[in-house]
Amino acid sequence: MNSPKYDVLPTSYGGRGAYAREAIPEGSPILRCTAPYAAVIFWKFRREVCATCYAYAFESGKSKWSVKLAGDKGQGGVWFCSKECRDIYVKNNEIVKGQGAGWRLEIIGALERLVAQMARVETQMNAHKAGPKNGVSNSLAFLRNIEPSDITPELIDHAWALAEELSTEECRKRAPWTDVLTEFELDTAQFVLDGLVRRAVQNVTGRTPETFSVDAEALSGEEVYHLGVGTWSDFMQLQDSELPLTKSKPYLLASRILVYRFLKYLLATLPSQAKSTKTETPRRGPPVLTDILSKSLATSTHARAIMARDYGNVFGIWDNAKQEEGSEMLGWGAYTFGSYFNHVFQDCAPNLKKTREGRGIRFYTLRDVSPGEELCISYIDEESLSVKERRDHLERDWFFVCNCVRCLTESKTNRDI
Ligand SMILES: C[S@@+](CC[C@H](N)C(=O)[O-])C[C@H]1O[C@@H](n2cnc3c(N)ncnc32)[C@H](O)[C@@H]1O
């Protein structure tokens, strides 16, 4: 992917990076991603954060938003800061003009039911003082004790193959769901579902993503290069971190398999599936999105591919409070074209900064950039961490040893360790 202002090229230290095509003055907009390909607003914040523009109710002095969209039977609640944002949500999820976003609310309704069921299971477990079930059952029990040194691509493939068999059996039996997902797993499930929905909607509607253009209006005459969410294949070109992530945090393999099983089960509970009996006449009209989603979960390929592009590529969605006022993370999003900027490498300070604009993000230069210079952001809070903390954090969550000038100098002199 190439922008009018920079090229994405191989770096000397591995992977790709973004390099300025020509001199870029300080304060120049570099890239605006209008929306994430896939995102999640934490389940616990879904009433407080607008599902369209991510506005946080507390910043407007409210405890939650009051504009709600729900299904025919009141299920599938989604909250918005305004009617305009609600209308945008409907438009983005409408497959056939005039038919609204009912299918999406149906899925959210099923999610609400499973969340309520998991709360009941948890209450029962607490009453019986039973340890939490962590979703690693039978054939996958070996995942409980895996160490980083056990992790190989073959072991990961084997675990996913077993997960596919197990989940197919679970959906066939339709026994009640008895595992309890952690908050993080539930949010990961929402993120994966959002990516699968994006893929399905793009496939069905053929809606093409926006391409490079000058969006002069959006920022009062300022020239901003912006990109839409991209296609599934654009998204798939992002770095796949499944292997390094599993080596860094082996427990996440079982956790991600649980997320996949949960989503497959969730889709299997939807009425559109139950109706497809032998006696029913073939459905006419537009493709049923929920059925397409079930098909995309028949194997783990798509869900696994989305999770493989989560760590290392996504950005936190933060409220707009100032840092010193204690800004809060509301969720996270994968902004396809915004994930080619590496962590500051050659010198001590990043030359790009990112800001959130509604559901989009924008990158701009923090200082003058020379032609050919790599455009970098900072992945961490540089100021508050010691050199050891910075390097550990980058190795644990971004899978590389930081050899920037500052880290190398400070490690040599043992400063701040
Ligand atoms: C958001 S991606 C950046 C684009 C990535 N290099 C690519 O080829 O797609 C983040 C990943 O890039 C690599 N990376 C970023 N900054 C780096 C640096 N300073 N040194 C080495 N690798 C880095 C790490 O593998 C990290 O997980």
The ligand as an ORCA input file, in Angstrom:
! r2SCAN-3c Opt
* xyz 0 1
  C       2.202     -2.191     13.579
  S       3.359     -3.313     12.981
  C       4.424     -2.231     12.047
  C       4.597     -2.721     10.626
  C       5.388     -3.997     10.499
  N       6.811     -3.754     10.580
  C       5.045     -4.730      9.210
  O       5.929     -5.148      8.473
  O       3.843     -4.917      8.965
  C       4.253     -3.651     14.452
  C       5.346     -4.699     14.301
  O       6.461     -4.168     13.551
  C       7.698     -4.607     14.108
  N       8.415     -3.422     14.618
  C       7.878     -2.214     14.888
  N       8.813     -1.350     15.320
  C       9.980     -2.031     15.320
  C      11.326     -1.670     15.675
  N      11.635     -0.462     16.111
  N      12.283     -2.632     15.562
  C      11.980     -3.877     15.122
  N      10.727     -4.269     14.770
  C       9.741     -3.364     14.869
  C       7.354     -5.557     15.237
  O       7.340     -6.858     14.727
  C       5.953     -5.136     15.626
  O       5.205     -6.176     16.224
*
